[in-house]
Amino acid sequence: MNQDIEPRPVLDSAAQQSHKNLALIGYALQALGLVTGVAAVAGLILNYLKRSEVQGSYIASHFTWQIKTFWFGLLGVVIGALLAIIGIGVIIMFATGIWYIYRIVKGWLALNEGKELPNTLI
């Protein structure tokens, strides 16, 4: 048995519900970010500030999921904007938007079902 592995912290139901609510707020801010942009930044800040509190629980995967969604979504928009001059950028930004919505919906559903998310981009 490996002695370097720390056991997962046992959270009481109130703490777990509080952390789940934080993840839910993160998804809501990302969704609102589709309209305002600034809300997604607020969600990212929330994720980074509260990430250490959820370590070891299934909710940590949701924080990681939201952080990746923000940064790769931003990357897709920037690349799309740079390539808008040659026309393909609009397609890239549209595809990024669809991917972003997919990630929000998939994450939200998994959170409501109490499921951990994979560490992937899809």
Backbone as ProteinMPNN parsed JSONL, in Angstrom:
{"seq_chain_A": "MNQDIEPRPVLDSAAQQSHKNLALIGYALQALGLVTGVAAVAGLILNYLKRSEVQGSYIASHFTWQIKTFWFGLLGVVIGALLAIIGIGVIIMFATGIWYIYRIVKGWLALNEGKELPNTLI", "coords_chain_A": {"N_chain_A": [[0.836, -1.176, 0.0], [0.56, 2.211, -0.841], [1.998, 4.784, 0.935], [2.054, 7.47, 0.396], [-0.265, 8.478, -0.599], [-2.882, 10.567, 0.117], [-5.764, 10.261, 2.151], [-9.131, 10.731, 0.987], [-10.915, 13.597, 2.0], [-13.575, 13.453, 4.343], [-16.622, 14.764, 3.814], [-19.209, 16.513, 5.435], [-22.765, 16.47, 4.918], [-23.78, 19.074, 4.705], [-21.519, 20.631, 4.05], [-20.831, 19.424, 1.654], [-23.102, 20.02, 0.121], [-22.897, 22.789, 0.07], [-20.514, 23.086, -1.418], [-21.354, 21.919, -3.778], [-23.271, 23.769, -4.519], [-21.591, 25.933, -5.063], [-20.294, 24.989, -7.364], [-22.503, 24.836, -9.031], [-23.173, 27.551, -9.21], [-20.909, 28.364, -10.572], [-21.337, 27.115, -13.09], [-23.665, 28.478, -13.836], [-22.688, 31.097, -14.028], [-20.9, 30.749, -16.138], [-22.696, 30.138, -18.184], [-24.154, 32.523, -18.277], [-22.08, 34.065, -19.072], [-21.955, 33.65, -21.8], [-23.551, 35.6, -22.8], [-22.742, 37.991, -21.553], [-19.961, 37.864, -21.133], [-18.25, 38.916, -19.093], [-19.298, 37.65, -16.837], [-18.447, 35.024, -17.083], [-15.769, 35.283, -16.483], [-15.975, 35.955, -13.806], [-16.946, 33.515, -12.867], [-14.687, 31.929, -13.368], [-12.837, 33.06, -11.588], [-14.117, 32.43, -9.176], [-13.881, 29.622, -9.316], [-11.062, 29.272, -9.119], [-10.551, 30.46, -6.608], [-11.982, 28.854, -4.781], [-11.211, 26.289, -5.284], [-9.364, 24.73, -3.755], [-10.853, 24.031, -1.539], [-12.576, 22.037, -2.36], [-11.054, 19.904, -3.069], [-10.391, 16.475, -3.488], [-12.984, 15.612, -3.521], [-15.814, 14.626, -5.571], [-16.704, 16.921, -6.679], [-14.54, 18.502, -7.217], [-13.717, 17.74, -9.745], [-15.561, 19.055, -11.284], [-14.91, 21.72, -10.921], [-12.393, 21.771, -12.166], [-13.231, 21.078, -14.735], [-14.804, 23.333, -15.383], [-12.858, 25.347, -15.344], [-11.152, 24.518, -17.444], [-13.017, 24.673, -19.507], [-13.452, 27.444, -19.67], [-10.82, 28.486, -20.345], [-10.078, 27.077, -22.731], [-12.251, 27.736, -24.288], [-11.906, 30.512, -24.482], [-9.472, 30.502, -25.88], [-10.339, 29.364, -28.311], [-12.072, 31.398, -29.227], [-10.281, 33.543, -29.525], [-8.508, 32.529, -31.496], [-10.393, 32.161, -33.518], [-11.192, 34.848, -33.909], [-8.81, 35.959, -34.843], [-8.583, 34.595, -37.237], [-10.783, 35.457, -38.582], [-10.527, 37.238, -40.595], [-9.945, 35.796, -42.899], [-12.232, 34.398, -43.184], [-12.702, 31.785, -42.163], [-12.636, 32.021, -39.477], [-15.113, 32.722, -38.373], [-16.506, 30.341, -38.488], [-14.942, 28.826, -36.751], [-15.35, 30.238, -34.347], [-18.109, 29.85, -34.051], [-18.223, 27.042, -33.791], [-16.729, 26.812, -31.434], [-18.459, 28.102, -29.666], [-20.657, 26.31, -29.656], [-19.379, 24.045, -28.587], [-18.704, 25.079, -26.072], [-21.241, 25.533, -24.924], [-22.14, 22.873, -24.878], [-20.321, 21.791, -22.998], [-21.058, 23.164, -20.668], [-23.711, 22.271, -20.301], [-23.336, 19.444, -20.153], [-21.693, 19.285, -17.871], [-23.334, 20.491, -15.902], [-25.494, 18.701, -15.831], [-24.168, 16.355, -14.972], [-23.304, 17.214, -12.449], [-25.763, 17.57, -11.124], [-26.516, 14.929, -11.004], [-24.69, 13.935, -9.282], [-22.256, 13.038, -10.234], [-18.82, 12.427, -11.104], [-16.663, 14.188, -13.333], [-14.882, 13.429, -16.38], [-11.363, 13.998, -17.067], [-11.133, 15.473, -19.596], [-11.401, 17.101, -22.836], [-13.73, 16.843, -24.154]], "CA_chain_A": [[0.0, 0.0, 0.0], [1.347, 3.429, -0.977], [1.808, 5.676, 2.077], [2.053, 8.86, -0.061], [-1.604, 8.878, -1.012], [-3.676, 11.098, 1.219], [-7.165, 9.842, 2.047], [-10.083, 11.779, 0.635], [-11.59, 14.123, 3.19], [-14.984, 13.121, 4.463], [-17.384, 15.995, 3.95], [-20.574, 16.32, 5.902], [-23.71, 16.772, 3.847], [-23.914, 20.525, 4.56], [-20.345, 21.106, 3.316], [-20.934, 18.925, 0.285], [-24.142, 20.797, -0.552], [-22.319, 24.117, -0.145], [-19.575, 22.974, -2.533], [-22.155, 21.653, -4.974], [-23.865, 25.052, -4.882], [-20.537, 26.733, -5.688], [-20.126, 24.481, -8.725], [-23.704, 25.239, -9.762], [-23.0, 28.975, -9.487], [-19.901, 28.432, -11.63], [-21.99, 26.796, -14.368], [-24.586, 29.574, -14.155], [-21.883, 32.236, -14.474], [-20.396, 30.443, -17.48], [-23.822, 30.276, -19.112], [-24.389, 33.961, -18.392], [-20.932, 34.582, -19.801], [-22.238, 33.607, -23.234], [-24.199, 36.862, -23.136], [-22.025, 39.155, -21.029], [-18.515, 37.679, -21.156], [-17.675, 39.212, -17.777], [-19.775, 36.658, -15.875], [-17.585, 33.841, -17.187], [-14.545, 35.621, -15.749], [-16.342, 35.831, -12.393], [-16.982, 32.077, -12.597], [-13.306, 31.452, -13.337], [-12.263, 33.515, -10.324], [-14.737, 31.578, -8.155], [-13.252, 28.301, -9.403], [-9.702, 29.312, -8.588], [-10.559, 30.793, -5.182], [-12.587, 27.799, -3.966], [-10.733, 24.984, -5.755], [-8.712, 23.952, -2.694], [-11.872, 23.558, -0.6], [-13.298, 20.876, -2.882], [-10.105, 18.855, -3.421], [-10.673, 15.159, -2.941], [-14.387, 15.246, -3.714], [-16.191, 14.574, -6.99], [-16.979, 18.293, -7.114], [-13.282, 19.046, -7.736], [-13.685, 17.511, -11.194], [-16.402, 20.082, -11.899], [-14.135, 22.959, -10.933], [-11.405, 21.598, -13.227], [-14.012, 21.106, -15.982], [-15.174, 24.722, -15.644], [-11.637, 26.096, -15.651], [-10.757, 24.146, -18.806], [-14.019, 25.203, -20.43], [-13.181, 28.868, -19.857], [-9.571, 28.78, -21.042], [-10.104, 26.579, -24.11], [-13.245, 28.553, -24.976], [-11.24, 31.781, -24.799], [-8.508, 30.208, -26.943], [-11.093, 29.198, -29.552], [-12.565, 32.707, -29.653], [-9.129, 34.333, -29.986], [-8.085, 31.976, -32.785], [-11.448, 32.496, -34.467], [-11.13, 36.283, -34.206], [-7.634, 36.191, -35.679], [-8.814, 34.014, -38.567], [-12.008, 36.011, -39.162], [-10.142, 37.969, -41.809], [-10.022, 34.895, -44.059], [-13.552, 33.788, -43.222], [-12.842, 30.555, -41.389], [-12.74, 32.387, -38.066], [-16.516, 32.7, -37.964], [-16.829, 28.927, -38.283], [-14.244, 28.419, -35.531], [-16.042, 30.832, -33.194], [-19.395, 29.169, -33.922], [-17.936, 25.703, -33.241], [-16.312, 27.016, -30.048], [-19.684, 28.404, -28.92], [-21.405, 25.052, -29.496], [-18.589, 23.241, -27.646], [-18.827, 25.728, -24.762], [-22.594, 25.216, -24.431], [-22.123, 21.434, -24.591], [-19.587, 21.556, -21.743], [-21.879, 23.671, -19.564], [-24.853, 21.363, -20.12], [-22.842, 18.15, -19.676], [-21.236, 19.456, -16.5], [-24.481, 20.763, -15.045], [-26.229, 17.442, -15.663], [-23.36, 15.458, -14.135], [-23.34, 17.736, -11.083], [-27.077, 17.257, -10.561], [-26.577, 13.492, -10.779], [-23.647, 13.589, -8.323], [-21.208, 12.291, -10.944], [-17.525, 13.026, -11.38], [-16.423, 14.387, -14.765], [-13.547, 12.998, -16.826], [-10.399, 15.074, -17.304], [-11.002, 15.534, -21.042], [-11.949, 18.318, -23.439], [-15.031, 16.563, -24.785]], "C_chain_A": [[0.881, 1.239, 0.0], [1.007, 4.39, 0.155], [1.71, 7.14, 1.661], [0.668, 9.365, -0.438], [-2.391, 9.327, 0.209], [-5.122, 10.622, 1.063], [-8.049, 11.026, 1.676], [-10.76, 12.285, 1.9], [-13.064, 13.727, 3.186], [-15.731, 14.425, 4.73], [-18.755, 15.679, 4.514], [-21.515, 16.803, 4.808], [-23.888, 18.274, 3.64], [-22.743, 21.095, 3.765], [-20.414, 20.657, 1.865], [-21.979, 19.714, -0.495], [-23.639, 22.207, -0.849], [-21.359, 24.109, -1.335], [-20.312, 22.709, -3.846], [-22.803, 22.95, -5.454], [-22.839, 25.972, -5.543], [-20.31, 26.292, -7.137], [-21.312, 24.886, -9.592], [-23.632, 26.722, -10.134], [-21.975, 29.171, -10.602], [-20.497, 28.147, -12.993], [-22.928, 27.918, -14.791], [-23.817, 30.795, -14.663], [-21.294, 31.989, -15.86], [-21.501, 30.593, -18.516], [-24.134, 31.755, -19.34], [-23.265, 34.63, -19.169], [-21.094, 34.525, -21.305], [-22.84, 34.924, -23.706], [-23.334, 38.055, -22.74], [-20.511, 39.054, -21.143], [-17.891, 37.845, -19.776], [-18.092, 38.172, -16.744], [-18.908, 35.405, -15.907], [-16.267, 34.069, -16.447], [-14.81, 35.501, -14.248], [-16.403, 34.357, -11.988], [-15.587, 31.486, -12.498], [-12.635, 31.836, -12.022], [-12.816, 32.685, -9.172], [-14.079, 30.206, -8.128], [-11.86, 28.29, -8.796], [-9.678, 29.589, -7.083], [-11.036, 29.632, -4.307], [-12.099, 26.399, -4.313], [-10.143, 24.132, -4.638], [-9.726, 23.381, -1.705], [-12.562, 22.273, -1.063], [-12.368, 19.72, -3.257], [-10.461, 17.545, -2.723], [-12.12, 14.727, -3.077], [-14.684, 15.205, -5.214], [-16.425, 15.979, -7.544], [-15.706, 18.955, -7.649], [-13.198, 18.865, -9.248], [-14.524, 18.555, -11.928], [-15.677, 21.422, -11.955], [-13.081, 22.9, -12.039], [-12.078, 21.698, -14.596], [-14.347, 22.55, -16.363], [-13.964, 25.573, -16.008], [-11.178, 25.79, -17.074], [-11.733, 24.699, -19.834], [-13.745, 26.681, -20.713], [-11.949, 29.088, -20.732], [-9.56, 28.277, -22.489], [-11.167, 27.307, -24.932], [-12.649, 29.891, -25.388], [-10.241, 31.591, -25.933], [-9.213, 30.08, -28.297], [-11.61, 30.521, -30.101], [-11.425, 33.562, -30.198], [-8.652, 33.833, -31.351], [-9.113, 32.31, -33.857], [-11.415, 33.96, -34.867], [-9.94, 36.595, -35.116], [-7.838, 35.683, -37.104], [-10.087, 34.531, -39.232], [-11.719, 36.748, -40.466], [-10.263, 37.076, -43.043], [-11.316, 34.089, -44.072], [-13.737, 32.552, -42.37], [-13.016, 30.831, -39.898], [-14.154, 32.352, -37.541], [-16.951, 31.266, -37.672], [-16.187, 28.425, -36.99], [-14.944, 28.978, -34.299], [-17.408, 30.18, -32.972], [-19.2, 27.784, -33.297], [-17.517, 25.801, -31.778], [-17.53, 27.299, -29.17], [-20.514, 27.158, -28.653], [-20.703, 24.157, -28.48], [-18.739, 23.771, -26.226], [-20.188, 25.414, -24.136], [-22.682, 23.744, -24.048], [-21.457, 21.152, -23.249], [-20.39, 22.042, -20.536], [-23.015, 22.692, -19.27], [-24.393, 20.021, -19.568], [-22.407, 18.239, -18.219], [-22.384, 19.648, -15.529], [-25.269, 19.477, -14.776], [-25.467, 16.47, -14.759], [-23.366, 15.911, -12.677], [-24.665, 17.394, -10.416], [-27.254, 15.774, -10.276], [-25.518, 13.022, -9.777], [-22.504, 12.803, -8.938], [-19.949, 13.118, -11.119], [-17.368, 13.154, -12.898], [-15.037, 13.899, -15.143], [-12.657, 14.211, -17.073], [-10.093, 15.142, -18.805], [-11.552, 16.866, -21.558], [-13.301, 18.089, -24.097], [-15.938, 15.825, -23.835]], "O_chain_A": [[1.846, 1.311, 0.76], [-0.153, 4.769, 0.316], [1.325, 7.979, 2.475], [0.465, 10.571, -0.58], [-2.548, 8.594, 1.185], [-5.642, 10.586, -0.052], [-7.75, 12.173, 2.009], [-11.136, 11.498, 2.769], [-13.705, 13.68, 2.136], [-15.502, 15.097, 5.736], [-19.389, 14.699, 4.122], [-21.085, 17.477, 3.872], [-24.124, 18.712, 2.513], [-22.942, 21.948, 2.9], [-20.094, 21.422, 0.955], [-21.757, 20.044, -1.66], [-23.93, 22.757, -1.912], [-21.387, 25.018, -2.164], [-19.927, 23.222, -4.897], [-22.876, 23.201, -6.657], [-23.171, 26.706, -6.474], [-20.152, 27.128, -8.028], [-21.14, 25.239, -10.759], [-23.992, 27.101, -11.248], [-22.144, 30.03, -11.468], [-20.203, 28.853, -13.957], [-22.984, 28.272, -15.968], [-24.244, 31.451, -15.614], [-21.198, 32.913, -16.667], [-21.268, 31.118, -19.604], [-24.352, 32.18, -20.474], [-23.477, 35.64, -19.841], [-20.436, 35.279, -22.022], [-22.667, 35.321, -24.858], [-23.208, 39.016, -23.499], [-19.84, 40.082, -21.241], [-17.096, 37.011, -19.343], [-17.305, 37.845, -15.856], [-18.663, 34.792, -14.868], [-15.718, 33.141, -15.853], [-13.965, 35.002, -13.505], [-15.966, 33.991, -10.897], [-15.328, 30.638, -11.644], [-11.941, 31.02, -11.415], [-12.064, 32.279, -8.285], [-13.758, 29.684, -7.061], [-11.522, 27.383, -8.036], [-8.865, 29.009, -6.363], [-10.532, 29.454, -3.198], [-12.531, 25.424, -3.697], [-10.398, 22.929, -4.583], [-9.47, 22.343, -1.096], [-13.073, 21.511, -0.243], [-12.833, 18.673, -3.709], [-10.786, 17.517, -1.536], [-12.449, 13.58, -2.775], [-13.895, 15.693, -6.023], [-16.348, 16.19, -8.754], [-15.792, 19.88, -8.458], [-12.674, 19.727, -9.953], [-14.225, 18.898, -13.072], [-15.814, 22.168, -12.924], [-12.897, 23.873, -12.77], [-11.547, 22.333, -15.507], [-14.194, 22.944, -17.519], [-14.048, 26.427, -16.891], [-10.85, 26.705, -17.829], [-11.326, 25.142, -20.907], [-13.801, 27.116, -21.863], [-12.018, 29.79, -21.74], [-9.082, 28.979, -23.379], [-11.004, 27.478, -26.14], [-12.86, 30.351, -26.51], [-10.166, 32.416, -26.843], [-8.746, 30.617, -29.301], [-11.587, 30.741, -31.312], [-11.584, 34.23, -31.219], [-8.42, 34.632, -32.258], [-8.756, 32.695, -34.97], [-11.593, 34.284, -36.041], [-10.051, 37.397, -36.043], [-7.328, 36.269, -38.06], [-10.434, 34.09, -40.327], [-12.587, 36.858, -41.331], [-10.642, 37.548, -44.114], [-11.471, 33.187, -44.895], [-14.844, 32.298, -41.897], [-13.488, 29.974, -39.151], [-14.38, 31.99, -36.387], [-17.684, 31.017, -36.714], [-16.811, 27.689, -36.226], [-15.114, 28.266, -33.309], [-17.819, 29.979, -31.83], [-19.93, 27.404, -32.381], [-17.907, 24.961, -30.967], [-17.621, 26.79, -28.053], [-21.019, 26.971, -27.546], [-21.352, 23.574, -27.611], [-18.885, 22.993, -25.283], [-20.27, 25.07, -22.957], [-23.24, 23.407, -23.003], [-21.969, 20.365, -22.453], [-20.395, 21.388, -19.493], [-23.246, 22.331, -18.116], [-24.987, 19.507, -18.62], [-22.724, 17.356, -17.422], [-22.409, 19.042, -14.458], [-25.66, 19.202, -13.642], [-26.059, 15.837, -13.885], [-23.426, 15.081, -11.77], [-24.684, 16.97, -9.26], [-28.044, 15.395, -9.411], [-25.457, 11.834, -9.458], [-21.856, 12.002, -8.265], [-19.999, 14.34, -11.261], [-17.879, 12.327, -13.653], [-14.116, 13.947, -14.327], [-13.152, 15.322, -17.265], [-8.964, 14.906, -19.234], [-12.103, 17.657, -20.792], [-13.944, 19.037, -24.547], [-17.072, 15.504, -24.188]]}, "name": "protein", "num_of_chains": 1, "seq": "MNQDIEPRPVLDSAAQQSHKNLALIGYALQALGLVTGVAAVAGLILNYLKRSEVQGSYIASHFTWQIKTFWFGLLGVVIGALLAIIGIGVIIMFATGIWYIYRIVKGWLALNEGKELPNTLI"}
